[in-house]
Structure formats: structure tokens, C-alpha cells
Amino acid sequence: MSWIRRRKHKAEPPAERLPDLEFLALVRAGLEEFAPGSTQGAQLKGNSLISRDGWAVAVAPPHHGGGHHYDLVALPDVSLQPDVPCFMDCVVSMSADPQDAANTWVQTAGACLLELLDRRERFADHAGPDEKRGVPGWHMITSGAVGLGTDVDENRRLQRALLDANVLHRIADSFTADLESPFFNGVKVFYGGRPGAMQAEIRVNGERHEAASAAMTALGLPEPTAFTAVRFYALLLPPSEDEDEPSQPTTARPDPVPAPAQATPHTHGPSCDCGGHLDSEHPGFDLALPHLVAELSEEERRRRVKSDTGAVITAEGVGNFLKVRLPIRLDDGRTAVYLAWVHLQVAVFDDFVRRVRDDDLAGHRFEGLLCNAIGPWGEDVLRAPVVLGGQRIDEDGSVRLSEILESSDPLLTKVLTDTWPAAFVIGDRGGMAVREDRP
């Protein structure tokens, strides 16, 4: 599960709650930005956004909340009459901007809707019933965590805390007996408020679940220093017969890099020409595994890692990871390099693969999330959003490592742009290139 950054407001919001179709027009725009092509041909009728592919999103009459509160019903397949399976969610704009509320739904419940239809981890994550982040007895599709507060740093801190708390896995016993749908059950996880007045809430199929909310409260999540709210959404499906995969199979994925680059994993060193070069002029650290893969047991790793070329790792139910260069300028004139891992969304990963095969990678910029703790900054930069580029394909077909060019995270921006004392970054290992087998 990842963090999701808030978008900047583009205009002053209207003073009153929008009519249903006007709000659904914002939802359609948000879905199209989140997943280009997903709303092609979709129409606004009555109180619904209806896709030509058979799914729909409707606005229900508000039964709680204020004037900027919207209750949405997602219907993945309207052809299943007369009782169409659906799941509910409610959103409210913390800034009174209805686009804010639409984007919040798109990035959480909407992402789960798209993933339920697609099943390739392009829009949300999957977790089986036996996984560390899963819900026993259920297959889970889960969105990223959205921060809705006014302070960016506090948003990020609570997003991290909510993800690290592994809420649904830890409180599963408090609510799973009430999951009755043979299709899917929608669960919203919310934590927010002001210092001294924080609220933890679990909604199951649209209704507040008191026992689960109390169990979440007992987890002792930290309080912010300013008004902050974070939330994510999950769909819980009955598992398939092997109790480890979703009930519909995923599409087989292609090998992630061209054949000449699919060699035995190696340690980068002075003789390596893959772009991951570490030497006395470029000292640094070669991080063997992304955090999400390193935290798996050896048995899980053997089962889930489908491809590991040393530069790309694909792990079923975990994600797609690309090894990259993170350069850090030192005060002695040298550049320290971390060979770290970045998590790529499936659509970004697929585009990267296509560009590699079409020899169209040079100059390409793309986004991901840093998936290692880095040196003295540690976990403060873990999951920071990054922009990548600077890669190329050599004549022999090998792919040089992409480089982290920039980040919207304030701390990682300083790491990339400031000059740092060599002793602070690399300690007494001066000119060494060190391989580290933990994130």
C-alpha cells in the first residue's frame, strides 16, 4: 500500500453542495486522470455515471454529514439484475472543494473499483488471506492512503503511521464475522481530527462498525500537531479454492527487460558497466532488496518473486521494483551513490517495459516511490515520491540504471540538492562500495 499525494486546488470552490450529476462529472474527470481511458464513452444519466463497459457510480441521498458530503455507490456490473452487487463509500471535502472530495473517492474506493475490474495491480494492491498485510479468510484489494489535512508533513506522518499499523490485519477478528456478501465487502478506514480529539472509524458496507472502530482506536495511533485526516479503502472478497489468489485470474505479465539484460543477479563493482558503478570516486551502497520484498519471509520470497534480474524485481502481490541511482553530493567533491529500489505502479512499469523493447527509453521521465530507507535519513525518506530519468540502452542491449532526478518530498529534495559532509553520509568507509542485504 502506498501514499497518495494531494493535488493542488485549481480554482475557488463553490459555496454550496453540487447537484449529483455535476459532482459525478468531477468523479469522471478524476477517474480519467487516474486511469486514462477508463471513462471513455461513459455517460451521466439521472444520478449515475454509467460506463459502456457495464460498471456505474451513483450518488445516493445523503443520510449523514454536512452540505459538502457525498454518498457514492459503486456497481461493478449492472447486468447482474435484479440485485446488483455494489459497495458504498462516503466522502467530504475538507476544504469545501467538491473536486477534493471527488479525487478522494477516486484514489481510494474508485481505485478499488478499477482494480476489481482489472485484477492486474494497476490501480490498487492485492493481499491474500495468509499474508502479513492480509485479512485472514479473505482476499483483499486495497487502495493507497490519502492525507486530507492542512499540513503536508503531518499528512505524511499519519499516512505512514496508518500504513505501518496494518490496521485491517490486526483488527480482523472484530469485524470479519459480519462480512456477508458473496461478491465483495467494502471497508473504509478513517483516522483524523484535531490534537486531543482524534477519531478512528471503520465502515463496513457503508455502516459504521462499532467493534472494529473501537479496536482501531485501541491500536494507539499517534496524534498530529494540526488538523489531519487520513483514509484508505479495501474490498474483501471470498478467496479462491487455494485461499491465496483472487477468484479471477490475473493476466500473465511479460518479462520486464530485454533478453540481453536478463542475467544472473550480480553485485555492482568497478568492472560493472550497467550504470550502477560504485568506486572510490563514487562511493556508496548497493541495497540488495526493496523494503517490501526484504520484509517477506524466505518462503514467501521464493513463492512470490517471479523475476529478479538484479535490476528489476517483480513480486506477485507485492509489486514491481526498479533499481535506480540516488546520487548525493559530498563536501569533498565526490558523489556518493545509493543503488536503491523504486516501486512502480503497474501502468508505469508496463510503459517502462514497452520503451525498453522499443528502444525508446532515452529522455523518458517517470514516477515511483522510493522503497528503501537511505543512510542517515533512514525511514524518513522511505516511500517518498520520486521522478526518474537519465537512463539509456547500451549497444549490447543492457539497460543503464535510471537516476532519481527530483522529489516532491522536502527531505529527499534536500538529500538530492544539498552538499553533505562525507563523514555524515558514508562514515569511515570512505572509498568503499558496500553491498547491504537489508533495506
C-alpha positions in Angstrom: 0.0 0.0 0.0 1.3 3.4 -0.9 0.9 7.1 0.0 -1.1 9.3 -2.3 -0.2 13.0 -2.6 -2.9 15.6 -2.6 -3.5 17.7 -5.7 -3.3 21.5 -5.5 -6.6 23.3 -5.8 -7.1 24.8 -9.3 -9.9 27.2 -8.5 -12.1 28.6 -5.8 -14.7 26.0 -4.8 -18.4 26.7 -5.0 -20.2 27.7 -1.8 -23.0 25.0 -2.0 -23.1 21.3 -2.5 -23.1 20.4 -6.2 -26.0 18.6 -7.8 -25.4 14.9 -8.3 -24.5 15.0 -12.0 -22.2 17.9 -11.5 -20.3 16.1 -8.8 -20.2 12.9 -10.9 -18.7 14.9 -13.7 -15.8 15.7 -11.3 -15.6 12.0 -10.4 -15.4 11.1 -14.1 -12.6 13.7 -14.6 -10.8 12.3 -11.6 -11.1 8.7 -12.9 -9.9 9.7 -16.3 -6.8 11.4 -14.8 -6.1 8.5 -12.5 -6.7 5.8 -15.2 -6.7 7.4 -18.7 -9.3 5.8 -21.0 -11.3 4.3 -18.1 -14.3 6.6 -18.7 -14.3 6.6 -22.4 -17.9 6.6 -23.6 -19.2 6.9 -20.0 -22.5 8.9 -19.7 -24.1 10.9 -17.0 -27.7 10.0 -16.5 -30.1 10.6 -13.7 -27.9 10.3 -10.6 -25.3 8.0 -12.1 -22.1 7.8 -14.1 -22.7 4.8 -16.4 -19.8 3.2 -18.3 -20.2 1.5 -21.6 -18.2 -1.4 -20.1 -21.0 -2.2 -17.6 -20.0 -0.5 -14.4 -21.6 2.5 -12.8 -21.2 5.0 -10.0 -24.2 6.6 -8.4 -24.8 9.3 -5.8 -27.1 8.2 -3.0 -29.3 10.5 -1.0 -27.1 11.8 1.9 -28.0 10.3 5.2 -25.3 11.8 7.4 -22.7 14.6 7.1 -22.9 18.2 6.1 -23.5 20.1 2.9 -20.3 19.1 1.2 -20.8 15.4 2.0 -21.4 12.9 -0.8 -22.5 9.2 -0.6 -21.4 7.2 -3.6 -22.4 3.7 -4.6 -20.1 1.7 -7.0 -21.7 -1.0 -9.1 -19.0 -3.1 -10.9 -21.6 -5.0 -13.1 -25.0 -3.5 -13.6 -26.0 -6.5 -15.8 -26.4 -8.7 -12.6 -30.1 -8.0 -12.1 -32.2 -7.6 -10.1 -30.0 -7.3 -7.1 -26.9 -5.6 -8.5 -23.8 -6.1 -6.2 -22.4 -2.8 -5.0 -20.3 -1.2 -2.4 -20.7 2.2 -0.7 -18.4 5.0 0.4 -18.9 8.5 1.6 -16.6 11.5 1.1 -16.5 15.0 2.3 -14.3 17.8 1.1 -12.1 19.0 3.9 -11.5 22.3 2.0 -15.2 22.7 0.9 -13.9 22.0 -2.7 -16.0 19.2 -4.3 -13.1 18.3 -6.6 -11.2 17.4 -3.4 -14.0 15.1 -2.4 -14.2 13.5 -5.9 -10.5 12.9 -6.0 -10.5 11.4 -2.5 -13.1 8.9 -3.7 -11.3 8.2 -7.0 -8.0 7.5 -5.2 -9.5 5.1 -2.6 -12.8 3.4 -3.4 -12.6 4.3 -7.1 -9.1 2.7 -7.3 -10.6 -0.5 -5.7 -13.4 -0.5 -8.3 -11.0 -0.2 -11.2 -8.8 -2.9 -9.7 -11.7 -5.2 -9.1 -12.5 -5.0 -12.8 -8.9 -5.2 -14.0 -7.1 -7.6 -11.4 -3.6 -6.7 -12.6 -2.5 -4.5 -9.7 -2.6 -1.5 -11.9 -4.7 0.6 -9.6 -4.6 -1.0 -6.1 -2.8 -3.6 -4.2 -3.7 -7.3 -3.5 -3.1 -9.3 -0.3 -4.0 -12.9 0.2 -5.6 -14.3 3.4 -2.3 -15.7 4.6 -0.1 -12.6 4.0 1.2 -10.3 6.7 -0.9 -7.4 5.4 -3.9 -9.6 4.6 -7.2 -10.3 6.3 -7.5 -14.0 7.4 -10.1 -15.8 5.4 -10.4 -13.1 2.7 -8.7 -11.8 -0.4 -8.1 -8.1 -0.1 -7.9 -5.3 -2.7 -6.7 -2.1 -1.0 -6.1 1.4 -2.1 -3.3 3.7 -1.1 -3.7 6.0 1.9 -4.8 9.6 1.2 -3.9 12.5 3.5 -6.6 15.2 3.8 -5.1 17.6 6.4 -3.8 21.1 6.0 -0.2 20.3 7.0 1.8 18.3 4.4 4.3 16.9 7.0 1.5 15.8 9.4 -0.4 14.2 6.5 2.7 12.2 5.6 3.4 11.3 9.2 -0.1 10.0 9.8 -0.2 8.3 6.4 3.0 6.4 7.4 1.6 5.6 10.8 -1.7 4.3 9.3 0.1 2.1 6.8 2.6 0.8 9.4 -0.2 -0.1 11.8 -1.5 -2.7 9.4 -5.0 -2.0 10.7 -7.2 -4.5 9.0 -4.9 -7.4 9.6 -4.6 -6.6 13.3 -8.4 -6.0 14.0 -9.7 -8.6 11.6 -11.4 -10.6 14.5 -13.5 -7.6 15.3 -15.4 -7.4 12.0 -14.9 -10.3 9.7 -17.8 -12.3 11.1 -20.1 -9.5 9.8 -18.9 -9.8 6.2 -21.8 -11.4 4.4 -21.6 -10.6 0.7 -20.6 -13.5 -1.6 -19.2 -10.9 -4.0 -17.2 -8.3 -2.1 -17.4 -6.2 1.0 -16.4 -2.6 1.2 -14.4 -1.4 4.2 -13.3 2.2 4.8 -10.6 3.0 7.3 -10.5 6.6 8.6 -8.4 8.3 11.2 -8.5 12.1 11.7 -9.3 15.1 13.7 -7.5 17.6 15.9 -5.0 17.0 18.7 -6.9 15.6 21.6 -10.0 14.9 19.5 -9.0 12.2 17.0 -11.5 9.7 15.7 -10.8 6.2 14.4 -13.6 4.8 12.3 -14.2 1.6 10.3 -17.2 1.5 8.0 -18.2 -1.9 6.7 -20.5 -1.9 3.7 -21.3 1.8 4.3 -22.2 1.5 8.0 -20.0 2.4 11.0 -18.8 -0.8 12.7 -18.6 0.0 16.4 -16.5 -3.0 17.4 -14.0 -2.5 14.6 -13.8 1.2 15.3 -13.1 0.6 19.0 -10.4 -2.0 18.1 -8.7 0.5 15.8 -8.8 3.2 18.5 -7.1 0.7 20.8 -4.1 0.5 18.4 -2.9 3.8 19.7 -2.2 5.7 16.5 -0.2 8.9 17.0 -1.9 12.3 17.2 -1.0 15.1 14.8 0.0 18.6 15.8 -2.6 20.1 13.5 -5.9 19.0 11.9 -5.2 15.9 9.9 -7.2 13.1 8.4 -6.1 10.0 6.5 -8.1 7.2 4.9 -7.9 4.2 2.6 -10.4 1.8 1.2 -10.5 -2.0 0.9 -12.6 -4.6 -0.8 -12.7 -8.0 0.8 -13.6 -10.9 -1.5 -14.1 -14.6 -0.7 -10.8 -16.3 -1.6 -10.5 -18.9 -4.4 -10.0 -22.5 -3.7 -6.3 -22.3 -3.0 -7.1 -19.4 -0.5 -4.2 -17.3 -1.9 -5.4 -15.8 -5.1 -8.3 -13.6 -6.2 -11.3 -15.5 -7.6 -10.5 -14.3 -11.1 -7.0 -15.0 -12.6 -4.7 -12.1 -13.4 -3.2 -11.6 -16.8 0.3 -13.1 -17.3 2.9 -10.3 -17.4 5.8 -10.2 -19.9 9.4 -10.4 -18.9 10.3 -6.9 -17.7 13.6 -6.4 -19.5 15.1 -7.4 -22.9 16.8 -10.8 -23.1 20.5 -9.5 -23.0 19.8 -7.8 -19.7 18.3 -10.9 -18.0 21.5 -12.2 -16.4 22.2 -13.7 -13.1 21.9 -11.1 -10.3 25.2 -9.5 -9.5 27.0 -7.1 -7.2 27.9 -3.8 -8.9 31.6 -3.0 -8.8 34.5 -1.4 -10.8 34.0 -3.9 -13.7 30.3 -3.4 -13.9 29.0 -1.3 -16.8 25.3 -1.3 -16.1 25.2 2.2 -14.8 25.3 1.1 -11.2 29.0 1.9 -10.9 30.5 2.3 -7.4 34.1 3.1 -6.9 36.4 5.4 -4.9 35.2 8.4 -6.8 31.6 7.3 -6.4 31.4 5.6 -3.0 28.1 4.3 -1.8 25.9 1.4 -1.0 24.2 -1.3 -3.1 20.9 -2.2 -1.5 20.1 -5.8 -2.3 16.3 -5.7 -1.9 13.4 -3.3 -1.8 11.9 -2.9 1.6 8.6 -4.6 0.7 10.4 -7.7 -0.6 13.0 -7.8 2.2 10.3 -8.0 4.9 8.9 -11.2 3.3 9.9 -14.5 4.8 12.3 -16.6 2.8 9.4 -18.9 1.9 7.2 -16.1 0.8 10.0 -14.6 -1.2 10.7 -17.8 -3.1 7.0 -18.1 -3.9 6.2 -14.5 -4.8 9.3 -13.3 -6.6 8.7 -14.2 -10.3 11.6 -12.3 -11.8 14.9 -10.9 -10.3 17.4 -9.7 -12.9 19.4 -7.7 -10.4 18.0 -4.5 -11.9 14.3 -5.4 -11.9 12.2 -7.4 -9.4 8.6 -8.4 -9.9 6.9 -10.0 -6.9 3.4 -11.3 -7.2 1.0 -9.5 -4.8 3.8 -7.2 -3.7 4.8 -5.0 -6.7 7.2 -4.1 -9.5 10.6 -2.7 -8.5 13.3 -1.0 -10.5 16.9 -0.5 -9.2 18.0 3.1 -9.6 20.8 5.5 -8.7 20.4 8.0 -5.9 23.3 10.5 -6.1 24.4 12.5 -3.0 26.9 15.3 -3.3 29.7 15.3 -0.7 31.7 18.2 0.7 34.9 16.7 -0.5 33.9 17.0 -4.1 32.8 13.4 -4.6 29.4 12.0 -5.2 28.1 9.1 -3.1 25.7 6.8 -4.8 22.9 4.6 -3.3 21.8 1.9 -5.6 18.3 1.7 -4.3 14.9 0.4 -5.3 11.8 2.2 -6.5 8.3 0.8 -6.6 6.4 1.5 -9.9 2.7 1.3 -10.4 1.8 -1.3 -13.0 0.9 1.2 -15.7 4.2 3.0 -15.3 6.1 -0.4 -15.2 4.3 -1.6 -18.4 5.2 1.7 -20.1 8.9 1.3 -19.0 8.9 -2.3 -20.4 7.5 -1.1 -23.7 10.0 1.7 -24.0 12.9 -0.7 -23.3 11.7 -3.1 -26.0 11.1 -0.3 -28.5 14.5 1.4 -27.7 12.5 4.5 -26.7 13.8 4.9 -23.1 16.3 7.8 -23.6 15.0 11.0 -22.1 11.9 9.4 -20.6 10.8 10.7 -17.2 8.5 8.7 -14.9 7.4 8.5 -11.3 7.7 6.0 -8.5 8.0 5.6 -4.7 11.4 5.1 -3.0 11.4 1.7 -1.5 14.4 1.7 0.8 15.5 3.6 3.9 18.6 5.6 2.9 21.6 6.1 5.1 21.5 8.6 7.9 18.0 9.8 6.9 16.6 6.3 7.4 12.9 5.7 7.1 12.1 9.4 6.9 12.6 9.1 3.1 11.0 5.6 2.7 8.1 5.8 0.3 9.0 9.3 -0.8 7.7 10.1 -4.3 10.5 10.4 -6.9 10.9 11.4 -10.5 13.3 9.2 -12.5 15.2 9.6 -15.8 18.6 9.7 -17.3 18.6 6.1 -18.4 19.6 4.6 -21.8 20.0 1.3 -23.5 23.6 0.4 -24.5 24.6 -1.2 -27.7 24.8 -4.7 -26.1 21.1 -4.3 -25.0 21.9 -3.7 -21.4 19.8 -1.0 -19.6 21.7 1.6 -17.6 20.1 2.4 -14.3 17.7 5.3 -14.1 18.6 8.1 -11.7 16.4 9.8 -9.2 16.2 13.4 -10.5 13.8 15.1 -8.1 11.2 14.6 -5.5 8.2 16.4 -4.0 9.3 15.2 -0.6 11.0 18.1 1.2 13.6 15.9 3.0 14.5 13.9 -0.1 14.8 17.1 -2.1 17.4 18.3 0.4 19.2 15.0 0.1 19.4 15.4 -3.7 20.2 19.1 -3.9 22.3 19.9 -0.8 26.0 19.2 -0.2 26.6 16.8 2.7 29.6 16.1 5.0 31.3 12.9 3.7 31.6 11.6 7.3 27.9 12.0 7.8 26.9 10.1 4.7 29.5 7.3 4.4 31.2 7.4 7.8 34.6 5.8 8.0 34.1 3.6 4.9 35.5 6.4 2.7 36.1 4.9 -0.7 34.2 1.6 -0.3 31.3 0.3 -2.3 29.3 -1.6 0.2 26.5 -4.1 -0.6 23.8 -4.1 2.0 21.5 -7.1 2.2 18.8 -5.3 4.2 16.7 -2.3 3.2 
